[in-house]
Amino acid sequence: MNTATLQANLITLRQRITVAAEAAGRDPATVRLIAVSKTFDAKAVRTAHAAGQNEFGENYLQEALGKIEQLRDLQPVWHFIGPIQSNKTAAIAANFDWVHGVDREKIARRLSEQRPAGMPRLNVCVQVNVSGEASKSGVAPDEAVTLCRLVSQMPHLKLRGLMTIPEPNRADARAPYRTLRALFESVRQAGVELDTLSAGMSDDFEAAIAEGATHIRIGTALFGSRIPAPAGVP
Ligand SMILES: *Cc1c(COP(=O)(O)O)cnc(C)c1O
């Protein structure tokens, strides 16, 4: 994708974010855009960065590490948004600023223990499965408070909020995000501090913004469609 197209996509996206936020009575500045650059190369990230985008999301660890290395000079904010296996936690803890998708205590504990000394605490969102499908990752809603409290007590993690990936093509686009927001309120009422709702992708981010999303994770609407990841990745 050339620079002009990427810049135009970014402008269109920012306009849609503004419209959606204002329709919800929100300040558009309270919605942060994470550009999901998985499967796109370092050059694409560099182009988006030159157009003013500073936060990037990656799913596949090996691919991400290569880009992080190549883009050290830019120092963007890196978000790990993929599923996390325990043999990947050390590299994630050492190279990312945020991790969305923590859904068990063991992973949280390893990320905290492996966060290198001298780095700021790793920002964490707990992933919740609000659709209830057995195949999807994420804690069940009734386990969210417990995991959030544990994460909030880990010395090298900073609990930021909740994240979800709802089932696509649902009848009511807002329903899972409404559930996530209600859960966010109940975690706060339980005395655990949160400030982030990581919700919304290319197909449904307006619905997520209407329900209070503070971070939307957008790939396709910015970089175009992806070639599927090769088998065995990550
Ligand atoms: C790939 C991915 C996205 C971006 O999806 P698009 O539909 O391309 O915007 C967002 N969040 C997660 C967790 C992803 O894996």
The ligand as an SDF file (V2000), in Angstrom:
LIG
                    3D

 15 15  0  0  0  0  0  0  0  0999 V2000
   -6.3770   -8.8330   13.8630 C   0  0  0  0  0  0  0  0  0  0  0  0
   -6.9430   -8.2690   15.1140 C   0  0  0  0  0  0  0  0  0  0  0  0
   -7.5650   -7.0090   15.1260 C   0  0  0  0  0  0  0  0  0  0  0  0
   -7.7750   -6.1690   13.8840 C   0  0  0  0  0  0  0  0  0  0  0  0
   -8.7790   -6.7200   13.0990 O   0  0  0  0  0  0  0  0  0  0  0  0
   -9.3780   -5.9310   11.8220 P   0  0  0  0  0  0  0  0  0  0  0  0
  -10.6950   -6.5720   11.6220 O   0  0  0  0  0  0  0  0  0  0  0  0
   -8.4350   -6.1530   10.7090 O   0  0  0  0  0  0  0  0  0  0  0  0
   -9.5000   -4.5010   12.1900 O   0  0  0  0  0  0  0  0  0  0  0  0
   -8.0000   -6.5210   16.3410 C   0  0  0  0  0  0  0  0  0  0  0  0
   -7.8660   -7.2250   17.4830 N   0  0  0  0  0  0  0  0  0  0  0  0
   -7.2960   -8.4300   17.5050 C   0  0  0  0  0  0  0  0  0  0  0  0
   -7.1580   -9.1540   18.7960 C   0  0  0  0  0  0  0  0  0  0  0  0
   -6.8360   -9.0000   16.3280 C   0  0  0  0  0  0  0  0  0  0  0  0
   -6.2930  -10.2200   16.3620 O   0  0  0  0  0  0  0  0  0  0  0  0
  1  2  1  0
  2  3  1  0
  2 14  2  0
  3  4  1  0
  3 10  2  0
  4  5  1  0
  5  6  1  0
  6  7  2  0
  6  8  1  0
  6  9  1  0
 10 11  1  0
 11 12  2  0
 12 13  1  0
 12 14  1  0
 14 15  1  0
M  END
$$$$
